[in-house]
Amino acid sequence: MPVTAGSIQQTEQAATPYTGVVSVATDRGQGTGTLLYDGRAVLTAAHILEGSGPLTQASAQFTTPEGSFQQGFEQYAIHPNYDAGNNNYDLALLWFDEPVAAAATRHSPYRLDNENRATADMLGYGATGTGEDGYTVPSNNVRRLVENRLETDAATLKATLGDRMGWDPAPGEQLVADFDNGQDANDALGQLINQPGLGLGETEGLIAPGDSGGPALIDDAIAGVASYTASLSTPTTRPDVNATSDSSYGEIAGFQRVSSNQQWIDQSLRAEYPNAPQSPDEVSTTVVEGDSASTYAYFMLSFDGDRDTPDELLSVDYRTEDGTAEAGQDYIAAEGTLILYPGETEAVIPVEVLSDTLVEGNETFSLSVYDPVGGDFGEGVEELTATRTIIDDDGMMV
């Protein structure tokens, strides 16, 4: 991931919270991905999984303060609308057979529609260099962090450039950033569509080969997934500083928009939760801790009212709270938004319970839901809370 001159050695330090951003290697390609909120699935770009025949090898390399480790994927899914020729819906999910170590941070999809003009943290394991020269150093499995602004929708570029832009972006599906150096002449979006912006200074960067699938994070949520770069021009302007497609100043990058695809992500994950309850009467208030592999405690949100319209989204925010069980030791703290999509009347919230071999007795923690949108909890009720008991099976005799 190139960065501006003077910051070429800038890398993400071990203390930063991006240990869930991983290097993805398959027998078809290499890129970057981000661990999602269930602890099992990684979101990445579909094009690094492209190829004929079955995918036979796929793994992720994690780098955390507790050390590095590699874990193989068990299955994958490519977005059903993926269109390689036009860089549309370039999204894929890969699953591990069980949740990974707690040291790897979990991330949720960005769920708002205000990405344009927002500054994002962009991470990847790709090639690096400088904005003047483009990428010159191959990918060396180092996670790098830069910033950039998600400035427009690729369909807006297409509307202005027409055939000079060689692909047809689906409206509202590709977020675009350009690589600025503070000079008007190399301000791609300023020159091409009269949307000026001279950049963020030394922290600004752009994706390069090996960063495909990496996240553009807003408030730690995945707003975009790195997809492509391009050097664009018109007969009267060429903002690229060296007229070569190499992630240098004056080029653009496209990110697949996540908020418009959160339903596919959420419902794909829900379909793969192991042993998840399918109805409220199947929900268990206890979960056995286990000795090695982590497991899930499930909470279920159920809606028995009427939607104002069939396509209305219903949502609640949620957060876990310690009881006698402590987040980080007995379970992984969870916080986010659960959405009931059209046709759904219930959905589960998984919370990862950490296994160990310590004799410590049964412990409890809770999950609260609040801020309902599209429905309510009943008159005067602002929050609902449910408790789960972690059954300590260490020292049991059978």
C-alpha positions as CSV (number, residue, x, y, z in Angstrom):
1,M,0.0,0.0,0.0
2,P,1.9,3.1,-1.2
3,V,2.1,6.1,1.2
4,T,3.3,9.6,0.5
5,A,7.0,10.5,0.4
6,G,8.4,10.7,3.9
7,S,6.1,8.0,5.3
8,I,7.2,5.0,3.3
9,Q,8.2,3.0,6.4
10,Q,4.9,3.8,8.2
11,T,3.3,0.5,9.3
12,E,0.6,-0.4,11.7
13,Q,2.1,-0.9,15.1
14,A,1.3,-4.0,17.3
15,A,-0.7,-1.9,19.8
16,T,-3.3,-0.8,17.2
17,P,-6.6,-2.6,17.1
18,Y,-6.5,-4.1,13.6
19,T,-5.4,-7.6,14.4
20,G,-8.4,-9.0,12.5
21,V,-7.2,-7.7,9.2
22,V,-5.5,-10.7,7.7
23,S,-3.4,-11.8,4.7
24,V,-5.4,-14.2,2.6
25,A,-3.7,-16.7,0.3
26,T,-5.4,-19.1,-2.0
27,D,-4.4,-21.3,-5.0
28,R,-6.0,-18.6,-7.2
29,G,-4.7,-15.4,-5.8
30,Q,-3.5,-13.4,-2.8
31,G,-5.0,-10.5,-1.0
32,T,-6.3,-9.2,2.3
33,G,-9.5,-9.8,4.4
34,T,-11.2,-8.7,7.6
35,L,-12.5,-11.0,10.3
36,L,-16.2,-10.4,10.9
37,Y,-18.3,-10.2,14.1
38,D,-18.9,-13.9,14.4
39,G,-15.2,-14.7,14.7
40,R,-15.4,-17.4,11.9
41,A,-15.9,-15.5,8.7
42,V,-13.6,-13.2,6.7
43,L,-14.8,-10.7,4.2
44,T,-12.6,-10.2,1.2
45,A,-12.7,-9.5,-2.6
46,A,-14.3,-12.1,-5.0
47,H,-11.6,-11.6,-7.6
48,I,-8.9,-13.2,-5.5
49,L,-11.0,-16.4,-5.5
50,E,-11.7,-16.4,-9.3
51,G,-10.8,-19.4,-11.3
52,S,-12.0,-22.6,-12.9
53,G,-12.5,-25.8,-10.9
54,P,-12.8,-26.1,-7.1
55,L,-10.8,-23.9,-4.7
56,T,-8.4,-26.3,-3.1
57,Q,-6.3,-24.1,-0.8
58,A,-7.2,-21.1,1.2
59,S,-5.8,-19.7,4.4
60,A,-5.4,-16.6,6.5
61,Q,-2.3,-15.3,8.3
62,F,-3.0,-13.5,11.5
63,T,-0.5,-11.1,13.1
64,T,-1.3,-10.2,16.7
65,P,0.6,-8.9,19.8
66,E,0.4,-12.5,21.0
67,G,2.1,-13.8,17.9
68,S,1.4,-14.9,14.4
69,F,-0.6,-17.9,13.3
70,Q,-2.2,-19.3,10.2
71,Q,-5.6,-20.9,9.9
72,G,-7.2,-22.7,6.9
73,F,-10.6,-21.9,5.5
74,E,-13.3,-24.6,5.3
75,Q,-15.7,-23.0,2.8
76,Y,-16.4,-19.8,0.9
77,A,-19.2,-17.9,-0.9
78,I,-19.0,-15.3,-3.7
79,H,-21.6,-12.6,-3.9
80,P,-24.3,-13.9,-6.3
81,N,-24.2,-10.7,-8.3
82,Y,-20.4,-10.6,-8.8
83,D,-19.6,-9.1,-12.2
84,A,-15.8,-9.2,-12.8
85,G,-15.9,-7.3,-16.1
86,N,-17.4,-4.2,-14.4
87,N,-15.9,-4.6,-10.9
88,N,-19.4,-4.9,-9.4
89,Y,-20.2,-6.7,-6.2
90,D,-16.6,-7.8,-5.8
91,L,-17.2,-9.5,-2.4
92,A,-16.6,-12.9,-1.0
93,L,-16.8,-14.6,2.4
94,L,-14.5,-17.3,3.7
95,W,-15.3,-19.4,6.8
96,F,-13.0,-21.1,9.3
97,D,-14.4,-24.3,11.0
98,E,-14.5,-22.6,14.4
99,P,-13.9,-19.1,15.8
100,V,-10.3,-17.9,15.8
101,A,-8.3,-16.7,18.8
102,A,-9.7,-13.8,20.8
103,A,-6.6,-11.7,20.1
104,A,-7.9,-11.1,16.6
105,T,-10.3,-8.2,16.5
106,R,-13.8,-8.6,15.1
107,H,-15.4,-6.0,12.8
108,S,-19.0,-5.3,11.7
109,P,-20.3,-4.0,8.4
110,Y,-20.7,-0.2,8.2
111,R,-24.5,0.2,8.4
112,L,-25.1,3.9,7.5
113,D,-25.3,5.5,4.1
114,N,-23.0,8.5,4.7
115,E,-19.7,7.1,3.4
116,N,-19.1,9.9,0.8
117,R,-16.6,12.5,2.0
118,A,-15.8,10.3,5.1
119,T,-12.2,9.6,6.0
120,A,-11.4,5.9,6.3
121,D,-8.5,3.8,7.6
122,M,-7.3,1.6,4.8
123,L,-5.3,-1.5,5.6
124,G,-3.7,-4.2,3.5
125,Y,-0.7,-6.5,3.0
126,G,0.1,-5.4,-0.5
127,A,3.0,-3.8,-2.4
128,T,4.3,-0.4,-1.2
129,G,6.3,2.6,-2.4
130,T,5.7,6.3,-2.7
131,G,3.1,8.5,-4.4
132,E,5.7,9.9,-6.7
133,D,7.1,6.5,-7.9
134,G,4.1,4.2,-7.4
135,Y,4.6,0.7,-5.8
136,T,8.1,-0.5,-6.0
137,V,8.4,-2.9,-3.1
138,P,6.6,-6.2,-3.5
139,S,4.1,-7.5,-0.8
140,N,6.1,-8.8,2.1
141,N,3.3,-9.9,4.5
142,V,3.4,-6.6,6.5
143,R,0.1,-5.1,7.4
144,R,0.1,-1.4,6.6
145,L,-2.2,1.4,7.4
146,V,-2.9,4.6,5.5
147,E,-5.8,7.1,5.4
148,N,-7.9,8.4,2.5
149,R,-11.2,10.0,1.9
150,L,-14.1,8.1,0.2
151,E,-15.1,10.9,-2.1
152,T,-17.7,9.8,-4.6
153,D,-19.6,6.9,-6.2
154,A,-18.0,5.3,-9.3
155,A,-21.3,5.7,-11.2
156,T,-20.8,9.5,-10.9
157,L,-17.4,9.2,-12.6
158,K,-19.0,7.1,-15.3
159,A,-21.7,9.6,-16.0
160,T,-19.1,12.3,-16.6
161,L,-16.4,10.2,-18.4
162,G,-18.5,7.9,-20.4
163,D,-16.5,5.5,-22.6
164,R,-13.2,6.9,-21.3
165,M,-14.0,4.8,-18.2
166,G,-13.8,1.2,-19.3
167,W,-16.3,-0.4,-16.9
168,D,-19.9,0.2,-15.9
169,P,-20.3,0.6,-12.1
170,A,-23.6,-0.3,-10.6
171,P,-25.0,2.9,-9.0
172,G,-24.3,3.2,-5.3
173,E,-22.1,0.1,-5.2
174,Q,-18.5,1.4,-5.7
175,L,-16.9,4.0,-3.4
176,V,-14.0,5.9,-5.0
177,A,-10.9,7.5,-3.4
178,D,-8.1,9.3,-5.2
179,F,-4.5,9.7,-4.2
180,D,-3.7,13.4,-3.6
181,N,-0.4,15.2,-3.1
182,G,-1.8,18.6,-2.4
183,Q,-1.4,19.8,-6.1
184,D,-4.4,20.7,-8.2
185,A,-2.8,19.1,-11.3
186,N,-2.8,15.7,-9.6
187,D,-6.2,15.9,-7.9
188,A,-8.0,13.2,-10.0
189,L,-11.5,13.9,-8.9
190,G,-11.0,17.6,-9.0
191,Q,-9.7,17.3,-12.6
192,L,-12.1,14.7,-13.9
193,I,-15.4,15.6,-12.3
194,N,-14.8,19.0,-10.7
195,Q,-14.9,17.6,-7.2
196,P,-11.7,19.1,-5.7
197,G,-9.9,17.9,-2.7
198,L,-6.2,18.1,-2.1
199,G,-5.8,15.2,0.4
200,L,-4.8,14.4,3.9
201,G,-1.1,15.0,3.7
202,E,1.5,12.5,4.9
203,T,-1.1,9.9,6.1
204,E,-2.8,9.6,2.7
205,G,-2.3,6.5,0.6
206,L,-3.8,4.2,-2.0
207,I,-4.2,0.4,-2.4
208,A,-1.8,-1.6,-4.5
209,P,-1.5,-5.3,-5.6
210,G,-2.0,-7.5,-2.5
211,D,-4.4,-5.1,-0.8
212,S,-7.4,-6.5,-2.7
213,G,-10.1,-7.4,-0.2
214,G,-8.7,-5.2,2.5
215,P,-11.0,-2.9,4.5
216,A,-11.7,0.8,4.4
217,L,-12.8,1.3,8.0
218,I,-15.0,4.1,9.4
219,D,-15.1,3.9,13.2
220,D,-13.7,0.4,13.0
221,A,-16.7,-0.8,10.8
222,I,-16.0,-2.0,7.3
223,A,-17.3,0.6,4.9
224,G,-15.5,-0.6,1.8
225,V,-13.6,-3.6,0.4
226,A,-10.6,-2.8,-1.8
227,S,-11.3,-3.9,-5.4
228,Y,-9.2,-2.0,-8.0
229,T,-7.1,1.0,-9.0
230,A,-7.2,2.9,-12.2
231,S,-5.4,5.7,-14.0
232,L,-8.0,7.9,-15.7
233,S,-7.7,10.8,-18.1
234,T,-9.5,12.9,-20.7
235,P,-8.2,14.6,-23.8
236,T,-7.6,17.7,-21.8
237,T,-6.4,16.4,-18.4
238,R,-4.2,13.6,-17.1
239,P,-3.9,13.8,-13.3
240,D,-1.7,10.7,-12.9
241,V,1.7,12.0,-11.9
242,N,3.6,9.5,-14.0
243,A,0.9,8.3,-16.5
244,T,1.5,4.7,-15.4
245,S,-1.1,2.6,-13.6
246,D,1.0,1.9,-10.5
247,S,-1.0,3.4,-7.5
248,S,0.8,6.8,-7.8
249,Y,-0.4,10.3,-7.2
250,G,-3.4,11.2,-9.4
251,E,-4.9,7.7,-9.6
252,I,-8.1,6.4,-8.1
253,A,-9.1,3.3,-6.2
254,G,-12.5,1.6,-6.1
255,F,-14.0,-0.1,-2.9
256,Q,-17.0,-2.2,-2.9
257,R,-19.6,-0.6,-0.7
258,V,-20.5,-2.7,2.3
259,S,-23.6,-0.9,3.7
260,S,-25.6,-1.7,0.5
261,N,-24.6,-5.4,0.8
262,Q,-25.0,-5.9,4.6
263,Q,-28.1,-8.1,4.1
264,W,-26.1,-10.6,2.0
265,I,-23.3,-10.5,4.6
266,D,-25.5,-10.9,7.6
267,Q,-27.8,-13.6,6.2
268,S,-24.9,-15.5,4.9
269,L,-23.3,-15.6,8.3
270,R,-26.6,-16.5,10.0
271,A,-27.0,-19.5,7.7
272,E,-23.6,-20.9,8.9
273,Y,-24.0,-20.4,12.7
274,P,-23.4,-23.9,14.1
275,N,-26.3,-25.4,16.1
276,A,-28.1,-22.1,16.2
277,P,-31.7,-22.1,17.5
278,Q,-34.4,-21.8,14.8
279,S,-37.2,-20.6,17.0
280,P,-37.6,-18.9,20.4
281,D,-38.5,-22.3,22.1
282,E,-35.1,-23.7,21.0
283,V,-33.0,-21.0,22.7
284,S,-30.9,-22.3,25.5
285,T,-30.0,-20.1,28.5
286,T,-26.9,-22.2,29.2
287,V,-23.8,-23.1,27.2
288,V,-21.0,-25.5,28.1
289,E,-17.6,-23.9,28.2
290,G,-15.5,-26.6,26.7
291,D,-11.8,-27.2,26.9
292,S,-10.3,-26.1,23.6
293,A,-12.6,-24.9,20.8
294,S,-14.7,-21.8,21.5
295,T,-18.4,-22.0,21.2
296,Y,-21.4,-19.7,20.9
297,A,-24.0,-18.6,23.3
298,Y,-27.1,-17.5,21.3
299,F,-29.6,-14.8,22.0
300,M,-32.6,-14.4,19.7
301,L,-34.6,-11.3,18.8
302,S,-38.1,-12.1,17.8
303,F,-40.7,-9.7,16.3
304,D,-44.4,-10.5,16.3
305,G,-45.8,-7.2,15.2
306,D,-46.7,-5.9,11.8
307,R,-44.4,-4.0,9.5
308,D,-45.6,-0.7,8.1
309,T,-44.4,-1.9,4.7
310,P,-43.1,-5.3,3.6
311,D,-39.6,-4.0,2.8
312,E,-39.2,-2.2,6.2
313,L,-36.0,-3.0,8.1
314,L,-36.3,-3.5,11.9
315,S,-33.2,-3.2,14.1
316,V,-31.9,-3.0,17.6
317,D,-28.5,-2.1,19.0
318,Y,-27.0,-4.6,21.4
319,R,-24.1,-4.9,23.9
320,T,-22.8,-7.6,26.3
321,E,-22.4,-6.9,30.0
322,D,-20.3,-8.8,32.6
323,G,-21.9,-10.7,35.4
324,T,-19.6,-13.2,37.2
325,A,-18.1,-13.9,33.7
326,E,-15.6,-11.4,32.5
327,A,-15.3,-10.2,28.9
328,G,-11.9,-11.1,27.5
329,Q,-11.5,-14.0,29.9
330,D,-14.7,-16.0,29.7
331,Y,-16.3,-14.6,26.6
332,I,-15.7,-12.0,23.8
333,A,-17.5,-8.7,24.3
334,A,-20.0,-8.1,21.6
335,E,-21.6,-4.8,20.5
336,G,-23.4,-3.9,17.3
337,T,-26.7,-3.7,15.4
338,L,-29.0,-6.6,14.6
339,I,-31.2,-6.1,11.6
340,L,-34.4,-8.1,10.7
341,Y,-34.6,-7.9,6.9
342,P,-37.8,-8.3,4.9
343,G,-39.3,-11.7,5.5
344,E,-37.4,-12.2,8.8
345,T,-39.3,-12.3,12.1
346,E,-36.4,-13.5,14.2
347,A,-32.6,-13.6,14.2
348,V,-29.9,-14.7,16.6
349,I,-27.0,-12.8,18.1
350,P,-24.0,-15.0,18.7
351,V,-21.6,-14.3,21.5
352,E,-18.3,-16.3,21.6
353,V,-17.7,-18.2,24.8
354,L,-14.0,-18.8,25.4
355,S,-12.9,-22.3,26.4
356,D,-10.3,-23.2,29.1
357,T,-9.3,-26.0,31.5
358,L,-9.6,-24.0,34.7
359,V,-12.0,-25.1,37.5
360,E,-13.9,-21.9,38.2
361,G,-17.6,-22.7,38.6
362,N,-20.5,-21.6,36.5
363,E,-20.5,-18.0,35.5
364,T,-23.0,-15.6,33.9
365,F,-23.1,-12.6,31.5
366,S,-25.9,-10.7,29.9
367,L,-26.8,-9.1,26.6
368,S,-29.0,-6.0,26.4
369,V,-30.9,-4.7,23.3
370,Y,-32.0,-1.1,23.0
371,D,-32.8,1.7,20.5
372,P,-35.3,-0.3,18.5
373,V,-36.0,1.1,15.0
374,G,-39.2,0.1,13.2
375,G,-40.8,-1.4,16.3
376,D,-40.8,-1.1,20.0
377,F,-40.5,-3.2,23.2
378,G,-43.8,-2.2,24.6
379,E,-45.1,0.8,26.4
380,G,-42.5,2.3,28.7
381,V,-39.8,-0.3,28.0
382,E,-36.5,1.1,26.6
383,E,-34.2,-1.9,27.0
384,L,-34.4,-5.7,27.2
385,T,-31.8,-7.9,28.9
386,A,-31.2,-11.7,28.9
387,T,-28.7,-13.7,30.8
388,R,-26.7,-16.7,29.8
389,T,-24.9,-19.2,32.2
390,I,-21.5,-20.6,31.1
391,I,-21.4,-24.2,32.5
392,D,-17.9,-25.0,33.7
393,D,-17.2,-28.6,32.7
394,D,-13.7,-28.6,34.0
395,G,-13.3,-31.1,36.8
396,M,-16.6,-32.9,36.0
397,M,-16.7,-36.6,36.4
398,V,-18.9,-38.8,34.2
